[in-house]
Amino acid sequence: MVDSRETTVEDIRARNDIVEVISEFVRLRKAGRSFKGLCPFHKEKTPSFVVNPERQMYHCFGCGVGGDVFSFIMDHEKLDFPEALRYLAERAGLPPPRARAGGQTSKNDPAYRANEFAARFFQEQLKSPAGKQALSYLRKRGLSPEVIALFQIGFAPPGWNDLLNAAAREGLGTEALAMAGLVGKGERGWYDRFRNRIMFPILEVTGRVVGLGGRVLGDQEPKYLNSPETPVFRKGAHLYGLNWTRGEIGREDRALLVEGYLDLVALKQYGIENVVASMGTALTSEAARRLSRLSKRVTIVNDGDEAGRKAAVRSAEVLLAEGFRVHVAVLPAGTDPDSYVRSSGAEVFRRLVRDAPGIVNFLFREADDYESREKATREVLNLFSRIDDPIRRGWYVKELAERSGLDEKVLQRAAARKTGLPRNTPASGPRKSSADGALQAERGLVKYLLDAEMLEPEVVERIRSCEFRDAASHRLAGVLLDALKEGHRLTATEVVSRLQDRDALALLAAVSLKEDIVDEAKQIRDYLSHLRKRELRERITETKGEMREAERREDEEALRRLQVHYLDLMAEIKGLVTGLGNFERSSGR
């Protein structure tokens, strides 16, 4: 019997374990009851990103981001909430939630629908008489029907508006096609952007089409044409094939970086699966960071000509800056990864990759005289200028000294000039200021309300009387205290379902994943004391001002009353400072 019940947010949350989801983007390692990895939202060298399977929450103790599985997908994939719902529903094999009254469909849905329609249309065209030449070309390149189907390869016919007309017949408007970057407008009206090209859909990890890339049939330029920037596709953020190969990259702990779609497809057909392609465009830092979550080791496999060499150096510069260890496979002149694996076979190709030199040896491999060695040395130093970690840079300088024969100290000084750092001085970041005690107290009390095994009624009432000035702490404490007033204690998961505030959600993750307090009773007293002292100091300052005003007015009765109140406040704060106070509020004036 088919379940007709509508998919709910909680259904989707329950079917998407946060550790499994985040592991698709971040390499996580077990650390006690949680998992740790390098934060995907800021650059760091020491893991401070924590994922807790019990809480189903994540938090970075470096940059402060945090939340649940939905907020992670929203932030990481740059999706709005309805898109994240659909993304995770599809990942779990659930039907996406129906749009709520008032319209909960994603604003980007038209672009997704247009891309998916275009991918299907191009696949159909490849099988039609119009695609005969394209299909023949693919088969000459050795691609099997199975691999063509796996990568959903298609063909854009040469007509001016074939896709436009087909979309109109299916009720898909020009606006949606334009939103996805599939059509343009010229003097003759709207036209198909992709014409007479072999088409490669670009997919996100759930298999949803976010863009397309086309390789020309013939000699016209450009050879590769990708979807433009759209609401669902950022060229600089994507690497072709990552949705198919990410698992193998993680298992091998190495990625092979190639330039073209067909290079990746051919290698995949020969069983070499830890491959990504830069889609014929320059590698960006954002794409490199995305790859770094799977592995920090890359072997660049470009065409065996001077253009391929230059492209490899450009990619190496980006990769080194992002902390990768870089090797470069040297292909014979006139070959590319596709032709080489077809002519030599998978085992020979694997051996070539296994023996690939590191970036220093690659640049020195043909340096056999003074001038070429000097050129290679300067080229390597230029690459090293992008490495901000002084230890990593030092190891590379040592390797360069051994390879070039130059004195290591000379190279260190040259590297220091390149990076703009003082000589022999390690790079250092800005010092963190000391944490605000009141903010820590507010967050500590939120953690108590959330985690304490037994809540003391007297302590809860004191917390209820506290003034929470941090907006996220105020929101969280309010949700927890309101539930307690109703006689119900909320779990972290239940709090998540009640929150619409992203800052409060990040704070919930932070306090949830923070280590338990060793001496809870003492720490809670300290927190309450800190907030009470903040309030008392402000009231003392206020009372001093009122006393000066009473003196100015010569109002002796008001002055005496204020002086008594001032002494009471001073006595209470003194008791708190010396540990003698009982946190009772002083009486009103």
C-alpha positions as a Python dict, from the first residue, in 0.01 Angstrom:
ca = {
    (1, 'M'): (0, 0, 0),
    (2, 'V'): (136, 341, -95),
    (3, 'D'): (181, 587, 190),
    (4, 'S'): (-7, 899, 87),
    (5, 'R'): (104, 1096, 393),
    (6, 'E'): (291, 1411, 300),
    (7, 'T'): (663, 1414, 367),
    (8, 'T'): (738, 1637, 666),
    (9, 'V'): (1048, 1823, 772),
    (10, 'E'): (1096, 1575, 1057),
    (11, 'D'): (1071, 1281, 813),
    (12, 'I'): (1353, 1434, 609),
    (13, 'R'): (1561, 1512, 918),
    (14, 'A'): (1520, 1156, 1051),
    (15, 'R'): (1634, 1002, 720),
    (16, 'N'): (1946, 1221, 687),
    (17, 'D'): (2197, 1142, 959),
    (18, 'I'): (2408, 1454, 999),
    (19, 'V'): (2738, 1263, 1017),
    (20, 'E'): (2663, 1081, 690),
    (21, 'V'): (2554, 1401, 515),
    (22, 'I'): (2849, 1613, 626),
    (23, 'S'): (3090, 1326, 548),
    (24, 'E'): (2998, 1372, 183),
    (25, 'F'): (3168, 1714, 199),
    (26, 'V'): (3412, 1698, 491),
    (27, 'R'): (3660, 1428, 594),
    (28, 'L'): (3553, 1346, 950),
    (29, 'R'): (3743, 1144, 1209),
    (30, 'K'): (3603, 993, 1529),
    (31, 'A'): (3687, 1198, 1837),
    (32, 'G'): (3525, 1052, 2147),
    (33, 'R'): (3149, 1065, 2107),
    (34, 'S'): (3172, 1317, 1823),
    (35, 'F'): (3349, 1357, 1488),
    (36, 'K'): (3601, 1626, 1391),
    (37, 'G'): (3728, 1768, 1066),
    (38, 'L'): (3853, 2082, 896),
    (39, 'C'): (3581, 2345, 878),
    (40, 'P'): (3436, 2384, 527),
    (41, 'F'): (3335, 2744, 599),
    (42, 'H'): (3674, 2896, 676),
    (43, 'K'): (4037, 2816, 613),
    (44, 'E'): (4206, 2631, 900),
    (45, 'K'): (4492, 2390, 955),
    (46, 'T'): (4382, 2231, 1284),
    (47, 'P'): (4035, 2069, 1291),
    (48, 'S'): (3787, 2266, 1499),
    (49, 'F'): (3469, 2155, 1320),
    (50, 'V'): (3272, 1913, 1539),
    (51, 'V'): (2972, 1698, 1445),
    (52, 'N'): (2772, 1527, 1719),
    (53, 'P'): (2558, 1228, 1612),
    (54, 'E'): (2357, 1226, 1936),
    (55, 'R'): (2256, 1589, 1905),
    (56, 'Q'): (2248, 1580, 1524),
    (57, 'M'): (2426, 1916, 1535),
    (58, 'Y'): (2754, 2062, 1408),
    (59, 'H'): (2962, 2354, 1530),
    (60, 'C'): (3295, 2511, 1440),
    (61, 'F'): (3484, 2637, 1744),
    (62, 'G'): (3701, 2841, 1508),
    (63, 'C'): (3455, 3056, 1313),
    (64, 'G'): (3138, 2998, 1518),
    (65, 'V'): (2909, 2851, 1251),
    (66, 'G'): (2675, 2576, 1360),
    (67, 'G'): (2333, 2424, 1327),
    (68, 'D'): (2152, 2115, 1205),
    (69, 'V'): (2156, 1918, 882),
    (70, 'F'): (1932, 2170, 704),
    (71, 'S'): (2144, 2474, 793),
    (72, 'F'): (2458, 2287, 684),
    (73, 'I'): (2319, 2215, 337),
    (74, 'M'): (2181, 2568, 308),
    (75, 'D'): (2517, 2726, 396),
    (76, 'H'): (2741, 2481, 214),
    (77, 'E'): (2544, 2452, -110),
    (78, 'K'): (2409, 2810, -101),
    (79, 'L'): (2046, 2696, -103),
    (80, 'D'): (1738, 2846, 53),
    (81, 'F'): (1529, 2635, 292),
    (82, 'P'): (1286, 2485, 37),
    (83, 'E'): (1582, 2388, -184),
    (84, 'A'): (1759, 2228, 112),
    (85, 'L'): (1440, 2033, 193),
    (86, 'R'): (1419, 1901, -161),
    (87, 'Y'): (1793, 1826, -170),
    (88, 'L'): (1779, 1616, 147),
    (89, 'A'): (1448, 1455, 55),
    (90, 'E'): (1592, 1337, -277),
    (91, 'R'): (1905, 1218, -101),
    (92, 'A'): (1693, 1005, 133),
    (93, 'G'): (1470, 873, -146),
    (94, 'L'): (1168, 1059, -13),
    (95, 'P'): (918, 1256, -221),
    (96, 'P'): (985, 1626, -172),
    (97, 'P'): (738, 1809, 55),
    (98, 'R'): (447, 1967, -127),
    (99, 'A'): (447, 2344, -138),
    (100, 'R'): (266, 2500, 157),
    (101, 'A'): (-18, 2741, 111),
    (102, 'G'): (146, 3073, 50),
    (103, 'G'): (409, 2912, -171),
    (104, 'Q'): (704, 2730, -20),
    (105, 'T'): (847, 2635, -356),
    (106, 'S'): (1203, 2749, -408),
    (107, 'K'): (1262, 3064, -606),
    (108, 'N'): (1523, 2865, -800),
    (109, 'D'): (1293, 2578, -900),
    (110, 'P'): (1242, 2712, -1257),
    (111, 'A'): (1618, 2700, -1321),
    (112, 'Y'): (1643, 2344, -1191),
    (113, 'R'): (1345, 2233, -1403),
    (114, 'A'): (1491, 2400, -1712),
    (115, 'N'): (1831, 2233, -1665),
    (116, 'E'): (1677, 1891, -1610),
    (117, 'F'): (1454, 1932, -1915),
    (118, 'A'): (1751, 2043, -2128),
    (119, 'A'): (1960, 1744, -2017),
    (120, 'R'): (1681, 1503, -2116),
    (121, 'F'): (1626, 1683, -2446),
    (122, 'F'): (1996, 1666, -2537),
    (123, 'Q'): (2010, 1294, -2450),
    (124, 'E'): (1715, 1229, -2680),
    (125, 'Q'): (1882, 1428, -2958),
    (126, 'L'): (2198, 1218, -2933),
    (127, 'K'): (1990, 907, -3009),
    (128, 'S'): (1803, 1077, -3295),
    (129, 'P'): (1918, 1115, -3658),
    (130, 'A'): (2033, 1469, -3573),
    (131, 'G'): (2288, 1324, -3328),
    (132, 'K'): (2436, 1065, -3563),
    (133, 'Q'): (2765, 1253, -3613),
    (134, 'A'): (2804, 1327, -3241),
    (135, 'L'): (2734, 966, -3145),
    (136, 'S'): (2983, 845, -3405),
    (137, 'Y'): (3245, 1082, -3261),
    (138, 'L'): (3189, 951, -2907),
    (139, 'R'): (3219, 591, -3020),
    (140, 'K'): (3541, 669, -3209),
    (141, 'R'): (3670, 807, -2878),
    (142, 'G'): (3601, 460, -2737),
    (143, 'L'): (3302, 544, -2518),
    (144, 'S'): (3059, 260, -2456),
    (145, 'P'): (2679, 303, -2455),
    (146, 'E'): (2687, 230, -2081),
    (147, 'V'): (2928, 511, -1996),
    (148, 'I'): (2743, 752, -2228),
    (149, 'A'): (2424, 673, -2037),
    (150, 'L'): (2596, 696, -1697),
    (151, 'F'): (2720, 1048, -1764),
    (152, 'Q'): (2393, 1144, -1939),
    (153, 'I'): (2588, 1271, -2238),
    (154, 'G'): (2374, 1436, -2506),
    (155, 'F'): (2384, 1649, -2817),
    (156, 'A'): (2266, 2007, -2880),
    (157, 'P'): (2148, 2024, -3241),
    (158, 'P'): (2272, 2307, -3465),
    (159, 'G'): (1931, 2473, -3502),
    (160, 'W'): (1879, 2828, -3378),
    (161, 'N'): (1596, 2749, -3136),
    (162, 'D'): (1540, 2371, -3117),
    (163, 'L'): (1553, 2366, -2735),
    (164, 'L'): (1327, 2671, -2712),
    (165, 'N'): (1062, 2507, -2930),
    (166, 'A'): (1080, 2175, -2748),
    (167, 'A'): (1047, 2349, -2411),
    (168, 'A'): (745, 2547, -2533),
    (169, 'R'): (573, 2224, -2637),
    (170, 'E'): (624, 2097, -2280),
    (171, 'G'): (489, 2417, -2127),
    (172, 'L'): (829, 2538, -2006),
    (173, 'G'): (858, 2913, -2057),
    (174, 'T'): (1143, 3118, -2196),
    (175, 'E'): (1188, 3285, -1856),
    (176, 'A'): (1287, 2955, -1694),
    (177, 'L'): (1532, 2875, -1976),
    (178, 'A'): (1684, 3222, -1947),
    (179, 'M'): (1712, 3185, -1568),
    (180, 'A'): (1915, 2866, -1625),
    (181, 'G'): (2135, 3034, -1886),
    (182, 'L'): (2015, 2802, -2163),
    (183, 'V'): (1897, 3075, -2400),
    (184, 'G'): (2004, 3425, -2495),
    (185, 'K'): (1842, 3717, -2672),
    (186, 'G'): (1978, 3890, -2982),
    (187, 'E'): (1854, 4100, -3271),
    (188, 'R'): (1663, 3801, -3410),
    (189, 'G'): (1501, 3726, -3075),
    (190, 'W'): (1561, 3439, -2837),
    (191, 'Y'): (1809, 3167, -2938),
    (192, 'D'): (1957, 2847, -2793),
    (193, 'R'): (2288, 2909, -2617),
    (194, 'F'): (2420, 2558, -2691),
    (195, 'R'): (2423, 2456, -3059),
    (196, 'N'): (2607, 2174, -3239),
    (197, 'R'): (2783, 2058, -2924),
    (198, 'I'): (2824, 1737, -2731),
    (199, 'M'): (2657, 1811, -2398),
    (200, 'F'): (2767, 1710, -2048),
    (201, 'P'): (2524, 1776, -1762),
    (202, 'I'): (2690, 1906, -1444),
    (203, 'L'): (2531, 1746, -1139),
    (204, 'E'): (2528, 1815, -768),
    (205, 'V'): (2581, 1524, -529),
    (206, 'T'): (2215, 1420, -525),
    (207, 'G'): (2214, 1393, -904),
    (208, 'R'): (2029, 1717, -970),
    (209, 'V'): (2140, 1906, -1284),
    (210, 'V'): (2275, 2251, -1197),
    (211, 'G'): (2439, 2339, -1527),
    (212, 'L'): (2568, 2205, -1858),
    (213, 'G'): (2891, 2204, -2049),
    (214, 'G'): (2926, 2165, -2423),
    (215, 'R'): (3221, 2047, -2632),
    (216, 'V'): (3214, 2171, -2989),
    (217, 'L'): (3192, 1938, -3288),
    (218, 'G'): (3441, 2077, -3536),
    (219, 'D'): (3693, 2360, -3513),
    (220, 'Q'): (3482, 2657, -3400),
    (221, 'E'): (3561, 2845, -3080),
    (222, 'P'): (3529, 2822, -2792),
    (223, 'K'): (3611, 2453, -2767),
    (224, 'Y'): (3426, 2426, -2434),
    (225, 'L'): (3122, 2632, -2342),
    (226, 'N'): (2968, 2611, -1995),
    (227, 'S'): (2646, 2745, -1848),
    (228, 'P'): (2689, 3106, -1735),
    (229, 'E'): (2652, 3209, -1371),
    (230, 'T'): (2294, 3137, -1263),
    (231, 'P'): (2108, 3116, -931),
    (232, 'V'): (2190, 2742, -918),
    (233, 'F'): (2532, 2729, -1088),
    (234, 'R'): (2855, 2906, -996),
    (235, 'K'): (3129, 2805, -1238),
    (236, 'G'): (3408, 2869, -995),
    (237, 'A'): (3255, 2643, -730),
    (238, 'H'): (3215, 2326, -937),
    (239, 'L'): (3440, 2046, -1056),
    (240, 'Y'): (3297, 1819, -1322),
    (241, 'G'): (3233, 1460, -1217),
    (242, 'L'): (3266, 1509, -843),
    (243, 'N'): (2917, 1367, -786),
    (244, 'W'): (3033, 1035, -941),
    (245, 'T'): (3389, 1017, -813),
    (246, 'R'): (3391, 1173, -464),
    (247, 'G'): (3370, 837, -288),
    (248, 'E'): (3673, 696, -469),
    (249, 'I'): (3874, 1015, -412),
    (250, 'G'): (3813, 976, -39),
    (251, 'R'): (3904, 607, -41),
    (252, 'E'): (4222, 661, -246),
    (253, 'D'): (4306, 982, -56),
    (254, 'R'): (4416, 1132, -386),
    (255, 'A'): (4245, 1314, -670),
    (256, 'L'): (4355, 1317, -1032),
    (257, 'L'): (4281, 1659, -1181),
    (258, 'V'): (4221, 1670, -1558),
    (259, 'E'): (4105, 1954, -1783),
    (260, 'G'): (3826, 1816, -1999),
    (261, 'Y'): (3499, 1626, -1968),
    (262, 'L'): (3607, 1351, -2206),
    (263, 'D'): (3931, 1295, -2016),
    (264, 'L'): (3733, 1216, -1701),
    (265, 'V'): (3476, 1003, -1882),
    (266, 'A'): (3746, 799, -2057),
    (267, 'L'): (3938, 736, -1735),
    (268, 'K'): (3619, 634, -1558),
    (269, 'Q'): (3547, 384, -1836),
    (270, 'Y'): (3893, 232, -1782),
    (271, 'G'): (3826, 190, -1410),
    (272, 'I'): (4021, 495, -1293),
    (273, 'E'): (3762, 668, -1079),
    (274, 'N'): (3933, 915, -842),
    (275, 'V'): (3917, 1188, -1107),
    (276, 'V'): (3773, 1540, -1133),
    (277, 'A'): (3782, 1783, -1423),
    (278, 'S'): (3816, 2160, -1421),
    (279, 'M'): (3567, 2185, -1710),
    (280, 'G'): (3817, 2349, -1944),
    (281, 'T'): (3843, 2656, -1720),
    (282, 'A'): (4103, 2776, -1470),
    (283, 'L'): (4090, 2609, -1129),
    (284, 'T'): (3955, 2840, -858),
    (285, 'S'): (4028, 2854, -486),
    (286, 'E'): (3664, 2776, -410),
    (287, 'A'): (3671, 2459, -620),
    (288, 'A'): (4003, 2358, -461),
    (289, 'R'): (3857, 2402, -113),
    (290, 'R'): (3564, 2181, -208),
    (291, 'L'): (3806, 1913, -326),
    (292, 'S'): (4020, 1949, -12),
    (293, 'R'): (3735, 1810, 199),
    (294, 'L'): (3791, 1474, 30),
    (295, 'S'): (4171, 1468, 2),
    (296, 'K'): (4467, 1703, 32),
    (297, 'R'): (4669, 1517, -233),
    (298, 'V'): (4631, 1596, -604),
    (299, 'T'): (4807, 1473, -915),
    (300, 'I'): (4755, 1704, -1211),
    (301, 'V'): (4722, 1519, -1543),
    (302, 'N'): (4710, 1771, -1828),
    (303, 'D'): (4785, 1751, -2199),
    (304, 'G'): (5146, 1671, -2286),
    (305, 'D'): (5229, 2007, -2449),
    (306, 'E'): (5344, 2351, -2340),
    (307, 'A'): (4985, 2473, -2291),
    (308, 'G'): (4920, 2174, -2065),
    (309, 'R'): (5238, 2249, -1868),
    (310, 'K'): (5138, 2614, -1815),
    (311, 'A'): (4789, 2512, -1709),
    (312, 'A'): (4939, 2264, -1461),
    (313, 'V'): (5152, 2538, -1304),
    (314, 'R'): (4848, 2766, -1272),
    (315, 'S'): (4649, 2489, -1103),
    (316, 'A'): (4943, 2405, -876),
    (317, 'E'): (4958, 2766, -759),
    (318, 'V'): (4595, 2751, -644),
    (319, 'L'): (4631, 2406, -490),
    (320, 'L'): (4947, 2492, -294),
    (321, 'A'): (4775, 2800, -153),
    (322, 'E'): (4495, 2575, -26),
    (323, 'G'): (4733, 2334, 147),
    (324, 'F'): (4753, 2051, -108),
    (325, 'R'): (5049, 1827, -182),
    (326, 'V'): (5084, 1853, -559),
    (327, 'H'): (5232, 1611, -813),
    (328, 'V'): (5221, 1647, -1191),
    (329, 'A'): (5205, 1349, -1426),
    (330, 'V'): (5415, 1399, -1740),
    (331, 'L'): (5230, 1275, -2049),
    (332, 'P'): (5410, 1224, -2380),
    (333, 'A'): (5397, 1522, -2615),
    (334, 'G'): (5084, 1532, -2828),
    (335, 'T'): (4873, 1319, -2593),
    (336, 'D'): (4603, 1391, -2340),
    (337, 'P'): (4467, 1166, -2060),
    (338, 'D'): (4192, 1034, -2287),
    (339, 'S'): (4417, 932, -2578),
    (340, 'Y'): (4693, 804, -2349),
    (341, 'V'): (4475, 568, -2147),
    (342, 'R'): (4313, 438, -2468),
    (343, 'S'): (4649, 372, -2635),
    (344, 'S'): (4847, 247, -2334),
    (345, 'G'): (4586, 92, -2106),
    (346, 'A'): (4482, 148, -1745),
    (347, 'E'): (4785, -16, -1579),
    (348, 'V'): (5039, 193, -1769),
    (349, 'F'): (4837, 505, -1688),
    (350, 'R'): (4825, 413, -1318),
    (351, 'R'): (5202, 364, -1320),
    (352, 'L'): (5248, 707, -1480),
    (353, 'V'): (5037, 863, -1204),
    (354, 'R'): (5212, 665, -930),
    (355, 'D'): (5554, 785, -1052),
    (356, 'A'): (5444, 1147, -1104),
    (357, 'P'): (5704, 1391, -969),
    (358, 'G'): (5628, 1650, -703),
    (359, 'I'): (5585, 2006, -824),
    (360, 'V'): (5951, 2100, -759),
    (361, 'N'): (6092, 1804, -951),
    (362, 'F'): (5836, 1859, -1226),
    (363, 'L'): (5956, 2213, -1287),
    (364, 'F'): (6322, 2105, -1274),
    (365, 'R'): (6287, 1795, -1493),
    (366, 'E'): (6426, 1969, -1803),
    (367, 'A'): (6647, 2223, -1623),
    (368, 'D'): (6987, 2109, -1752),
    (369, 'D'): (7176, 2440, -1774),
    (370, 'Y'): (7228, 2755, -1570),
    (371, 'E'): (6953, 2961, -1735),
    (372, 'S'): (6687, 2690, -1718),
    (373, 'R'): (6772, 2614, -1353),
    (374, 'E'): (6745, 2982, -1264),
    (375, 'K'): (6410, 3005, -1444),
    (376, 'A'): (6281, 2694, -1266),
    (377, 'T'): (6400, 2827, -929),
    (378, 'R'): (6217, 3156, -976),
    (379, 'E'): (5904, 2971, -1093),
    (380, 'V'): (5907, 2751, -783),
    (381, 'L'): (5963, 3050, -551),
    (382, 'N'): (5668, 3224, -714),
    (383, 'L'): (5451, 2922, -634),
    (384, 'F'): (5575, 2913, -276),
    (385, 'S'): (5475, 3276, -226),
    (386, 'R'): (5113, 3153, -212),
    (387, 'I'): (5182, 2923, 85),
    (388, 'D'): (5102, 3106, 409),
    (389, 'D'): (5207, 2824, 643),
    (390, 'P'): (5575, 2891, 728),
    (391, 'I'): (5643, 2526, 816),
    (392, 'R'): (5507, 2394, 485),
    (393, 'R'): (5690, 2668, 298),
    (394, 'G'): (6010, 2580, 485),
    (395, 'W'): (5995, 2217, 378),
    (396, 'Y'): (5944, 2320, 16),
    (397, 'V'): (6237, 2563, 37),
    (398, 'K'): (6454, 2280, 171),
    (399, 'E'): (6350, 2060, -121),
    (400, 'L'): (6420, 2344, -364),
    (401, 'A'): (6768, 2393, -214),
    (402, 'E'): (6850, 2026, -268),
    (403, 'R'): (6720, 2033, -626),
    (404, 'S'): (6870, 2365, -733),
    (405, 'G'): (7199, 2342, -547),
    (406, 'L'): (7151, 2690, -399),
    (407, 'D'): (7210, 2775, -34),
    (408, 'E'): (6896, 2722, 173),
    (409, 'K'): (6937, 3055, 356),
    (410, 'V'): (6950, 3241, 24),
    (411, 'L'): (6626, 3076, -82),
    (412, 'Q'): (6464, 3149, 255),
    (413, 'R'): (6542, 3519, 215),
    (414, 'A'): (6405, 3514, -141),
    (415, 'A'): (6090, 3336, -24),
    (416, 'A'): (6046, 3590, 258),
    (417, 'R'): (6066, 3877, 6),
    (418, 'K'): (5810, 3704, -216),
    (419, 'T'): (5562, 3657, 69),
    (420, 'G'): (5618, 4003, 211),
    (421, 'L'): (5706, 3859, 554),
    (422, 'P'): (5995, 3973, 775),
    (423, 'R'): (6293, 3743, 728),
    (424, 'N'): (6301, 3440, 959),
    (425, 'T'): (5967, 3548, 1108),
    (426, 'P'): (5676, 3304, 1098),
    (427, 'A'): (5340, 3428, 981),
    (428, 'S'): (5096, 3492, 1258),
    (429, 'G'): (4729, 3576, 1264),
    (430, 'P'): (4552, 3834, 1477),
    (431, 'R'): (4527, 3755, 1842),
    (432, 'K'): (4186, 3672, 1972),
    (433, 'S'): (4048, 3907, 2232),
    (434, 'S'): (3946, 3762, 2568),
    (435, 'A'): (3590, 3632, 2577),
    (436, 'D'): (3331, 3859, 2726),
    (437, 'G'): (3244, 3720, 3069),
    (438, 'A'): (2877, 3818, 3058),
    (439, 'L'): (2832, 3658, 2716),
    (440, 'Q'): (2993, 3337, 2841),
    (441, 'A'): (2769, 3346, 3148),
    (442, 'E'): (2454, 3381, 2938),
    (443, 'R'): (2556, 3093, 2715),
    (444, 'G'): (2657, 2881, 3014),
    (445, 'L'): (2310, 2922, 3163),
    (446, 'V'): (2153, 2822, 2831),
    (447, 'K'): (2365, 2505, 2836),
    (448, 'Y'): (2248, 2433, 3192),
    (449, 'L'): (1883, 2461, 3088),
    (450, 'L'): (1949, 2230, 2794),
    (451, 'D'): (2182, 1968, 2942),
    (452, 'A'): (2161, 1947, 3320),
    (453, 'E'): (2036, 1608, 3438),
    (454, 'M'): (1835, 1770, 3716),
    (455, 'L'): (1718, 2130, 3702),
    (456, 'E'): (1700, 2299, 4042),
    (457, 'P'): (1373, 2499, 4060),
    (458, 'E'): (1545, 2779, 4255),
    (459, 'V'): (1821, 2807, 3992),
    (460, 'V'): (1565, 2806, 3709),
    (461, 'E'): (1381, 3095, 3875),
    (462, 'R'): (1703, 3291, 3912),
    (463, 'I'): (1779, 3231, 3545),
    (464, 'R'): (1427, 3344, 3459),
    (465, 'S'): (1497, 3675, 3638),
    (466, 'C'): (1825, 3729, 3449),
    (467, 'E'): (1850, 3976, 3164),
    (468, 'F'): (1990, 3803, 2854),
    (469, 'R'): (2133, 4073, 2629),
    (470, 'D'): (2289, 3855, 2362),
    (471, 'A'): (2007, 3814, 2108),
    (472, 'A'): (2073, 3445, 2038),
    (473, 'S'): (2104, 3361, 2408),
    (474, 'H'): (1784, 3555, 2482),
    (475, 'R'): (1598, 3362, 2210),
    (476, 'L'): (1724, 3022, 2324),
    (477, 'A'): (1669, 3084, 2694),
    (478, 'G'): (1317, 3207, 2616),
    (479, 'V'): (1228, 2890, 2422),
    (480, 'L'): (1366, 2663, 2698),
    (481, 'L'): (1209, 2859, 2987),
    (482, 'D'): (870, 2885, 2814),
    (483, 'A'): (863, 2508, 2770),
    (484, 'L'): (956, 2455, 3137),
    (485, 'K'): (673, 2687, 3238),
    (486, 'E'): (440, 2458, 3041),
    (487, 'G'): (583, 2159, 3229),
    (488, 'H'): (785, 2024, 2933),
    (489, 'R'): (1162, 2000, 2903),
    (490, 'L'): (1290, 2028, 2546),
    (491, 'T'): (1564, 1823, 2387),
    (492, 'A'): (1806, 1989, 2145),
    (493, 'T'): (1617, 1834, 1851),
    (494, 'E'): (1287, 1976, 1978),
    (495, 'V'): (1445, 2319, 2020),
    (496, 'V'): (1566, 2307, 1659),
    (497, 'S'): (1209, 2249, 1538),
    (498, 'R'): (1096, 2565, 1721),
    (499, 'L'): (1375, 2795, 1602),
    (500, 'Q'): (1365, 3016, 1295),
    (501, 'D'): (1665, 3223, 1405),
    (502, 'R'): (1992, 3113, 1238),
    (503, 'D'): (2208, 3283, 1503),
    (504, 'A'): (2017, 3107, 1780),
    (505, 'L'): (2054, 2777, 1595),
    (506, 'A'): (2431, 2828, 1569),
    (507, 'L'): (2445, 2904, 1941),
    (508, 'L'): (2238, 2594, 2017),
    (509, 'A'): (2497, 2387, 1830),
    (510, 'A'): (2782, 2557, 2017),
    (511, 'V'): (2639, 2501, 2365),
    (512, 'S'): (2523, 2149, 2277),
    (513, 'L'): (2869, 2039, 2167),
    (514, 'K'): (3064, 2221, 2437),
    (515, 'E'): (3221, 1996, 2698),
    (516, 'D'): (3018, 1932, 3014),
    (517, 'I'): (3092, 2146, 3319),
    (518, 'V'): (3304, 1962, 3577),
    (519, 'D'): (3163, 2136, 3888),
    (520, 'E'): (2819, 2233, 3766),
    (521, 'A'): (2688, 2384, 4090),
    (522, 'K'): (2987, 2613, 4133),
    (523, 'Q'): (2992, 2715, 3767),
    (524, 'I'): (2621, 2802, 3762),
    (525, 'R'): (2668, 3012, 4077),
    (526, 'D'): (2954, 3192, 3902),
    (527, 'Y'): (2742, 3257, 3594),
    (528, 'L'): (2453, 3394, 3799),
    (529, 'S'): (2695, 3599, 4003),
    (530, 'H'): (2853, 3747, 3690),
    (531, 'L'): (2521, 3860, 3545),
    (532, 'R'): (2405, 3995, 3882),
    (533, 'K'): (2730, 4192, 3916),
    (534, 'R'): (2679, 4339, 3569),
    (535, 'E'): (2333, 4454, 3673),
    (536, 'L'): (2458, 4590, 4008),
    (537, 'R'): (2742, 4788, 3848),
    (538, 'E'): (2500, 4952, 3610),
    (539, 'R'): (2259, 5034, 3895),
    (540, 'I'): (2547, 5177, 4101),
    (541, 'T'): (2646, 5403, 3812),
    (542, 'E'): (2284, 5506, 3766),
    (543, 'T'): (2242, 5577, 4142),
    (544, 'K'): (2557, 5791, 4148),
    (545, 'G'): (2410, 6007, 3875),
    (546, 'E'): (2083, 6041, 4064),
    (547, 'M'): (2274, 6138, 4380),
    (548, 'R'): (2455, 6415, 4192),
    (549, 'E'): (2125, 6539, 4057),
    (550, 'A'): (1971, 6538, 4410),
    (551, 'E'): (2269, 6738, 4537),
    (552, 'R'): (2225, 6989, 4256),
    (553, 'R'): (1855, 7027, 4347),
    (554, 'E'): (1947, 7035, 4721),
    (555, 'D'): (1687, 6761, 4780),
    (556, 'E'): (1821, 6619, 5107),
    (557, 'E'): (1543, 6359, 5152),
    (558, 'A'): (1600, 6211, 4807),
    (559, 'L'): (1975, 6223, 4863),
    (560, 'R'): (1953, 6026, 5192),
    (561, 'R'): (1728, 5764, 5029),
    (562, 'L'): (1967, 5727, 4735),
    (563, 'Q'): (2269, 5705, 4967),
    (564, 'V'): (2108, 5416, 5158),
    (565, 'H'): (2026, 5244, 4831),
    (566, 'Y'): (2384, 5302, 4706),
    (567, 'L'): (2528, 5143, 5023),
    (568, 'D'): (2296, 4842, 4983),
    (569, 'L'): (2412, 4795, 4626),
    (570, 'M'): (2779, 4826, 4726),
    (571, 'A'): (2731, 4573, 5005),
    (572, 'E'): (2568, 4325, 4771),
    (573, 'I'): (2833, 4354, 4501),
    (574, 'K'): (3106, 4325, 4765),
    (575, 'G'): (2943, 4005, 4888),
    (576, 'L'): (2938, 3867, 4534),
    (577, 'V'): (3301, 3958, 4475),
    (578, 'T'): (3413, 3791, 4800),
    (579, 'G'): (3186, 3491, 4747),
    (580, 'L'): (2959, 3570, 5042),
    (581, 'G'): (2651, 3674, 4845),
    (582, 'N'): (2341, 3457, 4807),
    (583, 'F'): (2231, 3621, 4476),
    (584, 'E'): (1920, 3767, 4639),
    (585, 'R'): (1803, 4081, 4468),
    (586, 'S'): (1819, 4397, 4669),
    (587, 'S'): (1486, 4553, 4754),
    (588, 'G'): (1345, 4833, 4540),
    (589, 'R'): (1403, 5194, 4626),
}
